[in-house]
Amino acid sequence: MRNMAGQVAEYHCPGCGYVYDESLGDDHEGYPPGMPFAELPDDFVCPACSVRYKEDFVSAKPA
Ligand SMILES: [Zn+2]
């Protein structure tokens, strides 16, 4: 999905395929819908594999 600025707002974990979608946030991790990836805490780790860190995530390419 894309955010209101029309930018890609999905970030993929290169290790396990987890996707953080800014429009959805991650309720399970306590991040509300609309939470920008850039505003996640610096110690954010992949909630699925807990191995990959925030800086490892890659933004989704436009389809
Ligand atoms: Zn992962």
N, CA, C, O and the ligand as a Tripos MOL2 file, in Angstrom:
@<TRIPOS>MOLECULE
protein
  253   251    64     0     0
PROTEIN
NO_CHARGES

@<TRIPOS>ATOM
      1 N           0.8500   -1.1990    0.0000 N.3       1 MET1
      2 CA          0.0000    0.0000    0.0000 C.3       1 MET1
      3 C           0.8770    1.2390    0.0000 C.2       1 MET1
      4 O           2.0820    1.1730    0.2460 O.2       1 MET1
      5 N           0.2480    2.3620   -0.2800 N.am      2 ARG2
      6 CA          0.9890    3.6180   -0.2890 C.3       2 ARG2
      7 C           0.3620    4.5690    0.7280 C.2       2 ARG2
      8 O          -0.8280    4.4810    1.0270 O.2       2 ARG2
      9 N           1.1770    5.4690    1.2490 N.am      3 ASN3
     10 CA          0.6540    6.4270    2.2090 C.3       3 ASN3
     11 C          -0.0100    7.6020    1.4780 C.2       3 ASN3
     12 O          -0.0920    7.6150    0.2490 O.2       3 ASN3
     13 N          -0.4720    8.5640    2.2380 N.am      4 MET4
     14 CA         -1.2370    9.6500    1.6350 C.3       4 MET4
     15 C          -0.3910   10.5140    0.7080 C.2       4 MET4
     16 O          -0.9340   11.2120   -0.1480 O.2       4 MET4
     17 N           0.9120   10.4780    0.8640 N.am      5 ALA5
     18 CA          1.7970   11.2230   -0.0230 C.3       5 ALA5
     19 C           2.0730   10.4420   -1.3060 C.2       5 ALA5
     20 O           2.7960   10.9090   -2.1860 O.2       5 ALA5
     21 N           1.4860    9.2420   -1.4000 N.am      6 GLY6
     22 CA          1.6700    8.4410   -2.5830 C.3       6 GLY6
     23 C           2.9700    7.6680   -2.5860 C.2       6 GLY6
     24 O           3.3770    7.1200   -3.6100 O.2       6 GLY6
     25 N           3.6160    7.6250   -1.4420 N.am      7 GLN7
     26 CA          4.8730    6.8920   -1.3520 C.3       7 GLN7
     27 C           4.6180    5.4700   -0.8840 C.2       7 GLN7
     28 O           3.6560    5.1930   -0.1670 O.2       7 GLN7
     29 N           5.4790    4.6010   -1.2970 N.am      8 VAL8
     30 CA          5.3820    3.2220   -0.8300 C.3       8 VAL8
     31 C           5.5680    3.2080    0.6740 C.2       8 VAL8
     32 O           6.4960    3.8140    1.2100 O.2       8 VAL8
     33 N           4.6670    2.5040    1.3440 N.am      9 ALA9
     34 CA          4.6900    2.5240    2.7960 C.3       9 ALA9
     35 C           4.7470    1.1120    3.3690 C.2       9 ALA9
     36 O           4.1910    0.8290    4.4300 O.2       9 ALA9
     37 N           5.4310    0.2400    2.6450 N.am     10 GLU10
     38 CA          5.6400   -1.1120    3.1320 C.3      10 GLU10
     39 C           7.1280   -1.3670    3.2650 C.2      10 GLU10
     40 O           7.9270   -0.9530    2.4250 O.2      10 GLU10
     41 N           7.4820   -2.0540    4.3330 N.am     11 TYR11
     42 CA          8.8860   -2.3740    4.5560 C.3      11 TYR11
     43 C           8.9890   -3.8610    4.8280 C.2      11 TYR11
     44 O           8.2830   -4.4090    5.6750 O.2      11 TYR11
     45 N           9.8770   -4.4950    4.0980 N.am     12 HIS12
     46 CA          9.9710   -5.9470    4.1540 C.3      12 HIS12
     47 C          11.2140   -6.3830    4.9190 C.2      12 HIS12
     48 O          12.3030   -5.8370    4.7380 O.2      12 HIS12
     49 N          11.0240   -7.3730    5.7720 N.am     13 CYS13
     50 CA         12.1610   -8.0070    6.4130 C.3      13 CYS13
     51 C          12.8330   -8.9300    5.3960 C.2      13 CYS13
     52 O          12.1780   -9.7990    4.8210 O.2      13 CYS13
     53 N          14.1330   -8.7480    5.1730 N.am     14 PRO14
     54 CA         14.8040   -9.5990    4.1880 C.3      14 PRO14
     55 C          15.0380  -11.0120    4.7000 C.2      14 PRO14
     56 O          15.4110  -11.8960    3.9290 O.2      14 PRO14
     57 N          14.8250  -11.2300    5.9800 N.am     15 GLY15
     58 CA         15.1160  -12.5340    6.5420 C.3      15 GLY15
     59 C          13.9460  -13.4970    6.5150 C.2      15 GLY15
     60 O          14.1360  -14.6900    6.2780 O.2      15 GLY15
     61 N          12.7270  -12.9970    6.7560 N.am     16 CYS16
     62 CA         11.6090  -13.9170    6.9220 C.3      16 CYS16
     63 C          10.3820  -13.5370    6.1050 C.2      16 CYS16
     64 O           9.4280  -14.3130    6.0340 O.2      16 CYS16
     65 N          10.3870  -12.3800    5.4990 N.am     17 GLY17
     66 CA          9.2380  -12.0060    4.6900 C.3      17 GLY17
     67 C           8.1790  -11.2200    5.4350 C.2      17 GLY17
     68 O           7.1430  -10.8720    4.8680 O.2      17 GLY17
     69 N           8.4350  -10.9360    6.7150 N.am     18 TYR18
     70 CA          7.4950  -10.0800    7.4430 C.3      18 TYR18
     71 C           7.4150   -8.7310    6.7440 C.2      18 TYR18
     72 O           8.4230   -8.2050    6.2710 O.2      18 TYR18
     73 N           6.1990   -8.1700    6.6830 N.am     19 VAL19
     74 CA          6.0060   -6.8640    6.0730 C.3      19 VAL19
     75 C           5.4100   -5.9090    7.0910 C.2      19 VAL19
     76 O           4.3740   -6.1960    7.6910 O.2      19 VAL19
     77 N           6.0670   -4.7710    7.2840 N.am     20 TYR20
     78 CA          5.4630   -3.7100    8.0830 C.3      20 TYR20
     79 C           4.7800   -2.7450    7.1300 C.2      20 TYR20
     80 O           5.4330   -2.1180    6.2950 O.2      20 TYR20
     81 N           3.4720   -2.6280    7.2560 N.am     21 ASP21
     82 CA          2.6870   -1.7370    6.4050 C.3      21 ASP21
     83 C           2.2740   -0.5440    7.2550 C.2      21 ASP21
     84 O           1.5570   -0.6900    8.2450 O.2      21 ASP21
     85 N           2.7340    0.6340    6.8590 N.am     22 GLU22
     86 CA          2.4570    1.8380    7.6610 C.3      22 GLU22
     87 C           0.9680    2.0900    7.8330 C.2      22 GLU22
     88 O           0.5450    2.6150    8.8630 O.2      22 GLU22
     89 N           0.1670    1.7230    6.8360 N.am     23 SER23
     90 CA         -1.2700    1.9830    6.9330 C.3      23 SER23
     91 C          -1.9430    1.0560    7.9390 C.2      23 SER23
     92 O          -3.0430    1.3360    8.4170 O.2      23 SER23
     93 N          -1.2780   -0.0400    8.2520 N.am     24 LEU24
     94 CA         -1.8450   -1.0170    9.1820 C.3      24 LEU24
     95 C          -1.1750   -0.9900   10.5450 C.2      24 LEU24
     96 O          -1.7710   -1.3910   11.5450 O.2      24 LEU24
     97 N           0.0730   -0.5160   10.5850 N.am     25 GLY25
     98 CA          0.8250   -0.6140   11.8230 C.3      25 GLY25
     99 C           1.0060   -2.0790   12.1940 C.2      25 GLY25
    100 O           1.0000   -2.9600   11.3340 O.2      25 GLY25
    101 N           1.1650   -2.3180   13.4800 N.am     26 ASP26
    102 CA          1.2410   -3.7030   13.9490 C.3      26 ASP26
    103 C           0.6680   -3.7410   15.3550 C.2      26 ASP26
    104 O           1.3690   -3.5150   16.3420 O.2      26 ASP26
    105 N          -0.6230   -4.0310   15.4190 N.am     27 ASP27
    106 CA         -1.3240   -4.0300   16.7020 C.3      27 ASP27
    107 C          -0.6500   -4.9530   17.7050 C.2      27 ASP27
    108 O          -0.5530   -4.6450   18.8930 O.2      27 ASP27
    109 N          -0.1900   -6.0820   17.2070 N.am     28 HIS28
    110 CA          0.4100   -7.0810   18.0990 C.3      28 HIS28
    111 C           1.6380   -6.5280   18.7980 C.2      28 HIS28
    112 O           1.9390   -6.8910   19.9360 O.2      28 HIS28
    113 N           2.3460   -5.6430   18.1020 N.am     29 GLU29
    114 CA          3.5670   -5.0590   18.6630 C.3      29 GLU29
    115 C           3.3110   -3.7030   19.3090 C.2      29 GLU29
    116 O           4.2180   -3.0950   19.8780 O.2      29 GLU29
    117 N           2.0660   -3.2340   19.2150 N.am     30 GLY30
    118 CA          1.7120   -1.9760   19.8540 C.3      30 GLY30
    119 C           1.9240   -0.7490   18.9890 C.2      30 GLY30
    120 O           2.0000    0.3680   19.4990 O.2      30 GLY30
    121 N           2.0220   -0.9520   17.6690 N.am     31 TYR31
    122 CA          2.1700    0.1760   16.7580 C.3      31 TYR31
    123 C           0.8470    0.4130   16.0620 C.2      31 TYR31
    124 O           0.3460   -0.4730   15.3690 O.2      31 TYR31
    125 N           0.2740    1.5880   16.2320 N.am     32 PRO32
    126 CA         -1.0660    1.8430   15.6950 C.3      32 PRO32
    127 C          -1.0510    2.0240   14.1810 C.2      32 PRO32
    128 O          -0.0150    2.3440   13.5980 O.2      32 PRO32
    129 N          -2.2160    1.8160   13.5410 N.am     33 PRO33
    130 CA         -2.3070    2.0770   12.0980 C.3      33 PRO33
    131 C          -1.8730    3.5020   11.7830 C.2      33 PRO33
    132 O          -2.2280    4.4390   12.4970 O.2      33 PRO33
    133 N          -1.1090    3.6580   10.7190 N.am     34 GLY34
    134 CA         -0.6320    4.9730   10.3270 C.3      34 GLY34
    135 C           0.7150    5.3370   10.9140 C.2      34 GLY34
    136 O           1.2580    6.3970   10.6020 O.2      34 GLY34
    137 N           1.2660    4.4740   11.7610 N.am     35 MET35
    138 CA          2.5690    4.7240   12.3640 C.3      35 MET35
    139 C           3.6580    4.6260   11.2920 C.2      35 MET35
    140 O           3.8790    3.5530   10.7280 O.2      35 MET35
    141 N           4.3370    5.7410   11.0090 N.am     36 PRO36
    142 CA          5.3760    5.6740    9.9750 C.3      36 PRO36
    143 C           6.5330    4.7770   10.4110 C.2      36 PRO36
    144 O           6.9140    4.7480   11.5810 O.2      36 PRO36
    145 N           7.0690    4.0620    9.4590 N.am     37 PHE37
    146 CA          8.2060    3.1960    9.7690 C.3      37 PHE37
    147 C           9.3400    4.0020   10.3770 C.2      37 PHE37
    148 O          10.0390    3.5380   11.2780 O.2      37 PHE37
    149 N           9.5100    5.2150    9.8700 N.am     38 ALA38
    150 CA         10.5990    6.0720   10.3410 C.3      38 ALA38
    151 C          10.4630    6.4330   11.8170 C.2      38 ALA38
    152 O          11.4410    6.8040   12.4670 O.2      38 ALA38
    153 N           9.2280    6.3180   12.3460 N.am     39 GLU39
    154 CA          9.0050    6.6900   13.7410 C.3      39 GLU39
    155 C           9.0150    5.4930   14.6780 C.2      39 GLU39
    156 O           8.8200    5.6400   15.8840 O.2      39 GLU39
    157 N           9.2410    4.3230   14.1290 N.am     40 LEU40
    158 CA          9.4070    3.1690   15.0090 C.3      40 LEU40
    159 C          10.6770    3.3710   15.8250 C.2      40 LEU40
    160 O          11.6170    4.0200   15.3670 O.2      40 LEU40
    161 N          10.7040    2.8220   17.0210 N.am     41 PRO41
    162 CA         11.8850    3.0140   17.8620 C.3      41 PRO41
    163 C          13.1380    2.4490   17.2120 C.2      41 PRO41
    164 O          13.0840    1.4880   16.4440 O.2      41 PRO41
    165 N          14.2670    3.0690   17.5400 N.am     42 ASP42
    166 CA         15.5250    2.6450   16.9270 C.3      42 ASP42
    167 C          15.8840    1.2080   17.2960 C.2      42 ASP42
    168 O          16.6500    0.5500   16.5920 O.2      42 ASP42
    169 N          15.3260    0.7300   18.4020 N.am     43 ASP43
    170 CA         15.6260   -0.6440   18.7950 C.3      43 ASP43
    171 C          14.5730   -1.6360   18.2830 C.2      43 ASP43
    172 O          14.5110   -2.7810   18.7300 O.2      43 ASP43
    173 N          13.7610   -1.1780   17.3500 N.am     44 PHE44
    174 CA         12.7830   -2.0640   16.7130 C.3      44 PHE44
    175 C          13.5010   -3.2490   16.0760 C.2      44 PHE44
    176 O          14.5000   -3.0910   15.3740 O.2      44 PHE44
    177 N          12.9700   -4.4260   16.3360 N.am     45 VAL45
    178 CA         13.4670   -5.6100   15.6420 C.3      45 VAL45
    179 C          12.2910   -6.2720   14.9520 C.2      45 VAL45
    180 O          11.1400   -6.0590   15.3330 O.2      45 VAL45
    181 N          12.5720   -7.0640   13.9520 N.am     46 CYS46
    182 CA         11.5230   -7.7790   13.2520 C.3      46 CYS46
    183 C          10.7040   -8.5910   14.2510 C.2      46 CYS46
    184 O          11.2590   -9.4450   14.9430 O.2      46 CYS46
    185 N           9.3890   -8.3440   14.3430 N.am     47 PRO47
    186 CA          8.5700   -9.0800   15.3110 C.3      47 PRO47
    187 C           8.4030  -10.5520   14.9560 C.2      47 PRO47
    188 O           8.0140  -11.3540   15.8050 O.2      47 PRO47
    189 N           8.6900  -10.9060   13.7290 N.am     48 ALA48
    190 CA          8.5010  -12.2980   13.3100 C.3      48 ALA48
    191 C           9.7330  -13.1460   13.5830 C.2      48 ALA48
    192 O           9.6230  -14.2670   14.0790 O.2      48 ALA48
    193 N          10.9150  -12.6090   13.2590 N.am     49 CYS49
    194 CA         12.1080  -13.4290   13.4160 C.3      49 CYS49
    195 C          13.0500  -12.8920   14.4880 C.2      49 CYS49
    196 O          13.9610  -13.5960   14.9240 O.2      49 CYS49
    197 N          12.8330  -11.6410   14.9170 N.am     50 SER50
    198 CA         13.6060  -11.0480   16.0100 C.3      50 SER50
    199 C          15.1120  -11.0370   15.7480 C.2      50 SER50
    200 O          15.9140  -10.8480   16.6630 O.2      50 SER50
    201 N          15.4700  -11.2380   14.5120 N.am     51 VAL51
    202 CA         16.8900  -11.2640   14.1620 C.3      51 VAL51
    203 C          17.2560  -10.0270   13.3500 C.2      51 VAL51
    204 O          18.3070   -9.4160   13.5470 O.2      51 VAL51
    205 N          16.3660   -9.6800   12.4390 N.am     52 ARG52
    206 CA         16.6250   -8.5390   11.5770 C.3      52 ARG52
    207 C          16.2280   -7.2480   12.2790 C.2      52 ARG52
    208 O          15.2010   -7.1820   12.9540 O.2      52 ARG52
    209 N          17.0460   -6.2390   12.1110 N.am     53 TYR53
    210 CA         16.8090   -4.9570   12.7440 C.3      53 TYR53
    211 C          16.1990   -3.9730   11.7630 C.2      53 TYR53
    212 O          16.1460   -4.2100   10.5560 O.2      53 TYR53
    213 N          15.7440   -2.8660   12.3180 N.am     54 LYS54
    214 CA         15.0560   -1.8450   11.5280 C.3      54 LYS54
    215 C          15.8400   -1.4710   10.2700 C.2      54 LYS54
    216 O          15.2710   -1.3480    9.1850 O.2      54 LYS54
    217 N          17.1420   -1.2940   10.4290 N.am     55 GLU55
    218 CA         17.9430   -0.8520    9.2820 C.3      55 GLU55
    219 C          18.0780   -1.9080    8.1910 C.2      55 GLU55
    220 O          18.5080   -1.6140    7.0750 O.2      55 GLU55
    221 N          17.7050   -3.1430    8.5310 N.am     56 ASP56
    222 CA         17.7810   -4.2090    7.5330 C.3      56 ASP56
    223 C          16.5550   -4.2440    6.6210 C.2      56 ASP56
    224 O          16.5920   -4.8240    5.5350 O.2      56 ASP56
    225 N          15.4790   -3.6240    7.0710 N.am     57 PHE57
    226 CA         14.2470   -3.6600    6.2860 C.3      57 PHE57
    227 C          14.4250   -2.8860    4.9810 C.2      57 PHE57
    228 O          15.1460   -1.8910    4.9120 O.2      57 PHE57
    229 N          13.7520   -3.3740    3.9660 N.am     58 VAL58
    230 CA         13.8180   -2.7170    2.6620 C.3      58 VAL58
    231 C          12.4200   -2.2480    2.2690 C.2      58 VAL58
    232 O          11.4370   -2.9660    2.4500 O.2      58 VAL58
    233 N          12.3470   -1.0450    1.7340 N.am     59 SER59
    234 CA         11.0500   -0.5280    1.3220 C.3      59 SER59
    235 C          10.5900   -1.2610    0.0640 C.2      59 SER59
    236 O          11.3930   -1.6510   -0.7840 O.2      59 SER59
    237 N           9.2830   -1.4340   -0.0270 N.am     60 ALA60
    238 CA          8.7130   -2.1730   -1.1360 C.3      60 ALA60
    239 C           8.9090   -1.4030   -2.4350 C.2      60 ALA60
    240 O           8.8100   -0.1760   -2.4690 O.2      60 ALA60
    241 N           9.1810   -2.1210   -3.4690 N.am     61 LYS61
    242 CA          9.3010   -1.5010   -4.7840 C.3      61 LYS61
    243 C           7.9020   -1.2980   -5.3670 C.2      61 LYS61
    244 O           7.0060   -2.1140   -5.1490 O.2      61 LYS61
    245 N           7.7230   -0.2090   -6.1060 N.am     62 PRO62
    246 CA          6.4240   -0.0300   -6.7720 C.3      62 PRO62
    247 C           6.1360   -1.2040   -7.6960 C.2      62 PRO62
    248 O           7.0270   -1.7100   -8.3780 O.2      62 PRO62
    249 N           4.8900   -1.6220   -7.7060 N.am     63 ALA63
    250 CA          4.5180   -2.7860   -8.5210 C.3      63 ALA63
    251 C           4.6280   -2.4380  -10.0150 C.2      63 ALA63
    252 O           4.3580   -3.2830  -10.8670 O.2      63 ALA63
    253 ZN         12.0510  -11.0930   10.0160 Zn       64 ZN64
@<TRIPOS>BOND
     1     1     2 1
     2     2     3 1
     3     3     4 2
     4     3     5 am
     5     5     6 1
     6     6     7 1
     7     7     8 2
     8     7     9 am
     9     9    10 1
    10    10    11 1
    11    11    12 2
    12    11    13 am
    13    13    14 1
    14    14    15 1
    15    15    16 2
    16    15    17 am
    17    17    18 1
    18    18    19 1
    19    19    20 2
    20    19    21 am
    21    21    22 1
    22    22    23 1
    23    23    24 2
    24    23    25 am
    25    25    26 1
    26    26    27 1
    27    27    28 2
    28    27    29 am
    29    29    30 1
    30    30    31 1
    31    31    32 2
    32    31    33 am
    33    33    34 1
    34    34    35 1
    35    35    36 2
    36    35    37 am
    37    37    38 1
    38    38    39 1
    39    39    40 2
    40    39    41 am
    41    41    42 1
    42    42    43 1
    43    43    44 2
    44    43    45 am
    45    45    46 1
    46    46    47 1
    47    47    48 2
    48    47    49 am
    49    49    50 1
    50    50    51 1
    51    51    52 2
    52    51    53 am
    53    53    54 1
    54    54    55 1
    55    55    56 2
    56    55    57 am
    57    57    58 1
    58    58    59 1
    59    59    60 2
    60    59    61 am
    61    61    62 1
    62    62    63 1
    63    63    64 2
    64    63    65 am
    65    65    66 1
    66    66    67 1
    67    67    68 2
    68    67    69 am
    69    69    70 1
    70    70    71 1
    71    71    72 2
    72    71    73 am
    73    73    74 1
    74    74    75 1
    75    75    76 2
    76    75    77 am
    77    77    78 1
    78    78    79 1
    79    79    80 2
    80    79    81 am
    81    81    82 1
    82    82    83 1
    83    83    84 2
    84    83    85 am
    85    85    86 1
    86    86    87 1
    87    87    88 2
    88    87    89 am
    89    89    90 1
    90    90    91 1
    91    91    92 2
    92    91    93 am
    93    93    94 1
    94    94    95 1
    95    95    96 2
    96    95    97 am
    97    97    98 1
    98    98    99 1
    99    99   100 2
   100    99   101 am
   101   101   102 1
   102   102   103 1
   103   103   104 2
   104   103   105 am
   105   105   106 1
   106   106   107 1
   107   107   108 2
   108   107   109 am
   109   109   110 1
   110   110   111 1
   111   111   112 2
   112   111   113 am
   113   113   114 1
   114   114   115 1
   115   115   116 2
   116   115   117 am
   117   117   118 1
   118   118   119 1
   119   119   120 2
   120   119   121 am
   121   121   122 1
   122   122   123 1
   123   123   124 2
   124   123   125 am
   125   125   126 1
   126   126   127 1
   127   127   128 2
   128   127   129 am
   129   129   130 1
   130   130   131 1
   131   131   132 2
   132   131   133 am
   133   133   134 1
   134   134   135 1
   135   135   136 2
   136   135   137 am
   137   137   138 1
   138   138   139 1
   139   139   140 2
   140   139   141 am
   141   141   142 1
   142   142   143 1
   143   143   144 2
   144   143   145 am
   145   145   146 1
   146   146   147 1
   147   147   148 2
   148   147   149 am
   149   149   150 1
   150   150   151 1
   151   151   152 2
   152   151   153 am
   153   153   154 1
   154   154   155 1
   155   155   156 2
   156   155   157 am
   157   157   158 1
   158   158   159 1
   159   159   160 2
   160   159   161 am
   161   161   162 1
   162   162   163 1
   163   163   164 2
   164   163   165 am
   165   165   166 1
   166   166   167 1
   167   167   168 2
   168   167   169 am
   169   169   170 1
   170   170   171 1
   171   171   172 2
   172   171   173 am
   173   173   174 1
   174   174   175 1
   175   175   176 2
   176   175   177 am
   177   177   178 1
   178   178   179 1
   179   179   180 2
   180   179   181 am
   181   181   182 1
   182   182   183 1
   183   183   184 2
   184   183   185 am
   185   185   186 1
   186   186   187 1
   187   187   188 2
   188   187   189 am
   189   189   190 1
   190   190   191 1
   191   191   192 2
   192   191   193 am
   193   193   194 1
   194   194   195 1
   195   195   196 2
   196   195   197 am
   197   197   198 1
   198   198   199 1
   199   199   200 2
   200   199   201 am
   201   201   202 1
   202   202   203 1
   203   203   204 2
   204   203   205 am
   205   205   206 1
   206   206   207 1
   207   207   208 2
   208   207   209 am
   209   209   210 1
   210   210   211 1
   211   211   212 2
   212   211   213 am
   213   213   214 1
   214   214   215 1
   215   215   216 2
   216   215   217 am
   217   217   218 1
   218   218   219 1
   219   219   220 2
   220   219   221 am
   221   221   222 1
   222   222   223 1
   223   223   224 2
   224   223   225 am
   225   225   226 1
   226   226   227 1
   227   227   228 2
   228   227   229 am
   229   229   230 1
   230   230   231 1
   231   231   232 2
   232   231   233 am
   233   233   234 1
   234   234   235 1
   235   235   236 2
   236   235   237 am
   237   237   238 1
   238   238   239 1
   239   239   240 2
   240   239   241 am
   241   241   242 1
   242   242   243 1
   243   243   244 2
   244   243   245 am
   245   245   246 1
   246   246   247 1
   247   247   248 2
   248   247   249 am
   249   249   250 1
   250   250   251 1
   251   251   252 2
@<TRIPOS>SUBSTRUCTURE
     1 MET1         2 RESIDUE 1 A MET
     2 ARG2         6 RESIDUE 1 A ARG
     3 ASN3        10 RESIDUE 1 A ASN
     4 MET4        14 RESIDUE 1 A MET
     5 ALA5        18 RESIDUE 1 A ALA
     6 GLY6        22 RESIDUE 1 A GLY
     7 GLN7        26 RESIDUE 1 A GLN
     8 VAL8        30 RESIDUE 1 A VAL
     9 ALA9        34 RESIDUE 1 A ALA
    10 GLU10       38 RESIDUE 1 A GLU
    11 TYR11       42 RESIDUE 1 A TYR
    12 HIS12       46 RESIDUE 1 A HIS
    13 CYS13       50 RESIDUE 1 A CYS
    14 PRO14       54 RESIDUE 1 A PRO
    15 GLY15       58 RESIDUE 1 A GLY
    16 CYS16       62 RESIDUE 1 A CYS
    17 GLY17       66 RESIDUE 1 A GLY
    18 TYR18       70 RESIDUE 1 A TYR
    19 VAL19       74 RESIDUE 1 A VAL
    20 TYR20       78 RESIDUE 1 A TYR
    21 ASP21       82 RESIDUE 1 A ASP
    22 GLU22       86 RESIDUE 1 A GLU
    23 SER23       90 RESIDUE 1 A SER
    24 LEU24       94 RESIDUE 1 A LEU
    25 GLY25       98 RESIDUE 1 A GLY
    26 ASP26      102 RESIDUE 1 A ASP
    27 ASP27      106 RESIDUE 1 A ASP
    28 HIS28      110 RESIDUE 1 A HIS
    29 GLU29      114 RESIDUE 1 A GLU
    30 GLY30      118 RESIDUE 1 A GLY
    31 TYR31      122 RESIDUE 1 A TYR
    32 PRO32      126 RESIDUE 1 A PRO
    33 PRO33      130 RESIDUE 1 A PRO
    34 GLY34      134 RESIDUE 1 A GLY
    35 MET35      138 RESIDUE 1 A MET
    36 PRO36      142 RESIDUE 1 A PRO
    37 PHE37      146 RESIDUE 1 A PHE
    38 ALA38      150 RESIDUE 1 A ALA
    39 GLU39      154 RESIDUE 1 A GLU
    40 LEU40      158 RESIDUE 1 A LEU
    41 PRO41      162 RESIDUE 1 A PRO
    42 ASP42      166 RESIDUE 1 A ASP
    43 ASP43      170 RESIDUE 1 A ASP
    44 PHE44      174 RESIDUE 1 A PHE
    45 VAL45      178 RESIDUE 1 A VAL
    46 CYS46      182 RESIDUE 1 A CYS
    47 PRO47      186 RESIDUE 1 A PRO
    48 ALA48      190 RESIDUE 1 A ALA
    49 CYS49      194 RESIDUE 1 A CYS
    50 SER50      198 RESIDUE 1 A SER
    51 VAL51      202 RESIDUE 1 A VAL
    52 ARG52      206 RESIDUE 1 A ARG
    53 TYR53      210 RESIDUE 1 A TYR
    54 LYS54      214 RESIDUE 1 A LYS
    55 GLU55      218 RESIDUE 1 A GLU
    56 ASP56      222 RESIDUE 1 A ASP
    57 PHE57      226 RESIDUE 1 A PHE
    58 VAL58      230 RESIDUE 1 A VAL
    59 SER59      234 RESIDUE 1 A SER
    60 ALA60      238 RESIDUE 1 A ALA
    61 LYS61      242 RESIDUE 1 A LYS
    62 PRO62      246 RESIDUE 1 A PRO
    63 ALA63      250 RESIDUE 1 A ALA
    64 ZN64       253 GROUP 0 **** ****
